């Protein structure tokens, strides 16, 4: 067990195992990310929510400005496509 070459080979093997997650670990991580993304609102939902804030009678001026900024961010890619 004191052979330096053998110890170096074992250390390298352990290092590679730590650095390279298993296929199952990567698949689980991808599934977690897909689950997180599926719970995020889409652009249409964000646009509807922003418009609802603009038309809500109790919205503050700051909320309305934030809603307008959000709408601008959502609409700019459409405008740039033309």
Steps between C-alpha positions, in 0.01 A plus 500: 500500500799730509572474126499863376377406153212296642405782738517754216277282283247463782505875562442572131212251485338658805551848354326403175208348689453821699531724195267304276150458637330180405247488221224447753608810696501710183157368398362583845643853477346552156164378630522743795574789264215407266263482797612844617456649154155351456381686809615836365240723333521537125524827310124512440431455870750771590344736247150435637619557856668827402189623321291402801726712721460796265122478506458417869353797686719447809834485318758752612692713255813293567313175425368649178848614395637152573216347299576730205869408519408130502272547199777683317741210564243251375409697187849608387590162342177514298580852383857401410374206291336736252 
